[in-house]
Amino acid sequence: MITSIEEKAKTILLLLDLHEFQATFFIEISVAERLQKLIKEISFYGHEIALYNINSTPENIEKTKQNLEQFLEKPVRGLRQKEHQFSYPQIQKMEFKYVSEIKESSINFLWRNLTSTTTIHIENDVNVIPESQSPYSQLPFNDYVLQVIPMKYYENMLLESLKNNDYVMIYANVWQLFNSSELPFKLPFYKKINNGRKFEDRLEQLFQFIDENEIAVARMKDYLF
């Protein structure tokens, strides 16, 4: 599985390099120690390394963060988690500078109303970055939306959102580059649409669109600090 993750992540690295984009890679904590070679390569190409928490303990998060910082000789500033999984005082205590929050990603989000919580704000000295949402479509810019909706519609969402906001955070997940038969876990039926090579093609189309429209692309830390 680790080898497969490395292969798919290198596909994303190649696409980013071709378009001269720099991005933030959120590395899942439970596999971070086994992905040191990949993490070193990601950092070598100038991308930011941050952490992605699914169900790790604060102690495990702190240990992984410290080990990565020693290995990379760079600070790890960011944490991605489900909304309010850990409190902001806890995140601040773990010495993260920002938290990227994920709302519910089940299919029910399609009926979720647009909220006013998309503005970056500071809690306990931590920059809180809510999931971007489109005033054009009322849809969030999460990995599933990028995977399934028509690209022309997604592109319109992006342009309209940038007219109303300073930034849009676009998020993709490495598992989306796997074919359903390659994954070691089961996906709900609605997340099997356009994965594998189809998703790789969608990323390339999106990157070309960003280039053509001269949209600035930055790592999280560059935008925040």
C-alpha positions in Angstrom: 0.0 0.0 0.0 2.8 2.4 0.8 4.4 1.8 -2.6 1.1 2.6 -4.3 0.6 5.8 -2.3 4.1 6.9 -3.3 3.3 6.2 -7.0 0.0 8.1 -7.0 1.5 11.0 -5.0 4.4 11.3 -7.6 1.7 11.6 -10.3 0.4 14.7 -8.5 4.0 16.0 -8.0 4.6 15.7 -11.7 1.4 17.6 -12.6 2.3 20.3 -10.1 5.9 20.5 -11.5 4.6 20.8 -15.1 2.5 23.8 -14.2 5.1 25.2 -11.7 2.6 25.2 -8.8 3.5 24.8 -5.2 1.0 23.1 -2.8 0.5 21.9 0.7 0.5 18.1 1.2 -1.4 16.9 4.3 0.2 13.6 5.3 -2.0 11.2 7.3 -0.4 10.7 10.7 -0.7 7.0 10.9 1.4 6.5 7.7 3.8 9.5 8.0 6.7 7.5 9.5 6.5 5.0 6.6 6.4 7.8 3.9 9.6 9.5 4.8 11.2 9.0 1.4 8.1 10.5 -0.3 7.9 13.3 2.2 11.5 14.2 1.6 10.8 14.4 -2.2 7.7 16.5 -1.7 9.7 18.9 0.4 12.6 18.9 -2.0 10.3 20.2 -4.8 9.3 23.1 -2.5 5.9 21.9 -1.4 4.7 22.3 2.2 4.3 19.4 4.5 1.4 19.4 7.0 -0.5 16.7 8.9 -3.9 15.1 8.4 -5.6 13.6 11.4 -8.2 10.9 11.1 -8.3 9.4 14.5 -4.8 9.9 16.2 -4.3 10.9 19.8 -2.8 14.2 20.7 0.3 12.4 22.0 0.7 10.6 18.7 0.2 13.8 16.7 2.8 15.7 18.8 5.3 12.8 18.4 4.8 12.6 14.6 5.1 16.4 14.3 8.3 16.5 16.2 9.8 13.6 14.2 8.9 15.2 10.9 10.4 18.5 12.0 13.6 16.8 12.9 13.7 14.8 9.7 12.9 17.8 7.4 14.7 20.4 9.5 11.6 22.6 8.9 8.6 23.4 11.1 5.3 21.6 10.4 2.7 24.4 10.8 -0.6 22.9 9.6 -3.1 20.3 10.7 -6.2 19.1 8.8 -9.0 17.5 10.7 -12.8 17.1 10.7 -14.4 20.2 12.1 -13.9 20.6 15.9 -12.3 17.2 16.2 -9.7 18.8 18.5 -10.3 22.1 20.3 -8.3 25.1 19.3 -6.5 25.3 22.7 -5.4 21.7 22.1 -4.2 22.5 18.6 -2.4 25.6 19.9 -0.8 23.4 22.6 0.5 21.1 19.9 2.2 24.2 18.3 0.3 24.2 15.1 -0.1 27.6 13.5 -3.2 26.8 11.4 -5.9 24.2 11.2 -7.7 23.3 7.9 -11.2 22.1 8.8 -13.3 19.5 6.9 -17.1 19.5 7.1 -19.2 16.4 6.7 -18.4 14.7 3.4 -21.3 12.3 3.2 -23.6 12.8 0.2 -26.0 14.8 2.5 -23.7 17.8 2.1 -25.3 18.4 -1.4 -28.3 19.8 0.5 -26.2 21.9 2.9 -26.9 25.6 2.8 -24.0 28.0 2.3 -22.9 29.4 5.6 -20.8 32.4 6.6 -18.1 30.3 8.2 -15.8 30.4 5.1 -13.7 33.4 6.5 -10.3 32.6 7.9 -10.3 33.7 11.6 -8.0 33.3 14.6 -8.8 31.2 17.7 -6.3 30.8 20.5 -3.5 32.1 18.2 -4.4 29.4 15.6 -5.5 30.4 12.1 -8.8 28.5 11.4 -9.3 27.9 7.7 -12.9 26.7 7.0 -13.7 24.7 3.9 -14.3 27.0 0.9 -17.8 27.1 -0.5 -19.1 28.5 -3.7 -21.7 31.3 -3.7 -22.3 30.4 -7.3 -23.4 26.8 -6.7 -23.7 26.6 -2.9 -21.3 23.6 -3.1 -18.1 23.2 -1.0 -14.7 22.9 -2.7 -14.1 19.5 -1.3 -12.4 16.5 -2.9 -15.8 14.8 -3.9 -17.1 17.9 -5.7 -13.9 18.1 -7.7 -14.3 14.4 -8.5 -17.8 14.3 -9.8 -19.3 17.5 -11.1 -18.8 18.6 -14.7 -15.4 20.4 -15.0 -16.9 23.4 -16.8 -19.3 23.9 -13.9 -16.4 23.5 -11.4 -14.4 26.1 -13.3 -17.4 28.6 -13.2 -17.6 27.9 -9.5 -14.0 28.8 -9.1 -14.1 32.0 -11.0 -17.3 33.2 -9.3 -15.9 32.4 -5.9 -12.7 34.3 -6.5 -14.8 37.4 -7.3 -16.3 37.2 -3.9 -13.4 35.9 -1.8 -9.7 36.5 -1.5 -9.0 32.8 -1.8 -10.4 29.4 -2.6 -8.9 26.3 -1.0 -9.0 23.4 -3.5 -8.6 20.0 -2.0 -7.9 16.6 -3.5 -7.1 13.2 -1.9 -4.5 10.7 -3.2 -7.0 7.8 -3.0 -8.9 9.5 -5.8 -6.1 8.5 -8.2 -6.7 4.8 -7.4 -9.0 2.7 -9.4 -11.7 1.2 -7.1 -10.2 -2.3 -7.5 -6.8 -1.1 -6.2 -8.0 0.4 -2.9 -7.6 -1.5 0.3 -10.8 -0.2 1.7 -14.4 0.1 0.5 -15.9 3.3 -0.9 -19.5 4.3 -1.0 -20.9 4.1 -4.5 -21.1 7.8 -5.0 -17.3 8.1 -4.5 -16.4 5.6 -7.2 -17.3 8.0 -10.0 -14.4 9.4 -12.0 -11.6 8.0 -9.8 -8.4 6.6 -11.1 -7.1 7.9 -14.5 -10.3 9.9 -15.0 -9.5 11.9 -11.9 -5.9 12.4 -13.0 -7.3 13.9 -16.3 -9.6 16.2 -14.3 -6.6 17.5 -12.3 -4.7 18.2 -15.5 -7.7 20.0 -17.0 -8.1 22.1 -13.8 -4.4 23.0 -13.7 -4.6 24.1 -17.4 -7.6 26.2 -16.6 -5.8 27.9 -13.7 -2.9 28.7 -16.0 -5.0 30.1 -18.7 -6.8 32.4 -16.3 -3.6 33.4 -14.5 -5.0 32.4 -11.1 -2.3 32.6 -8.4 -1.5 29.4 -6.6 0.2 29.2 -3.2 1.0 26.8 -0.3 -1.1 27.4 2.8 1.8 28.8 4.8 2.6 31.3 2.0 -1.0 32.6 2.0 -1.3 32.9 5.7 2.1 34.2 6.9 
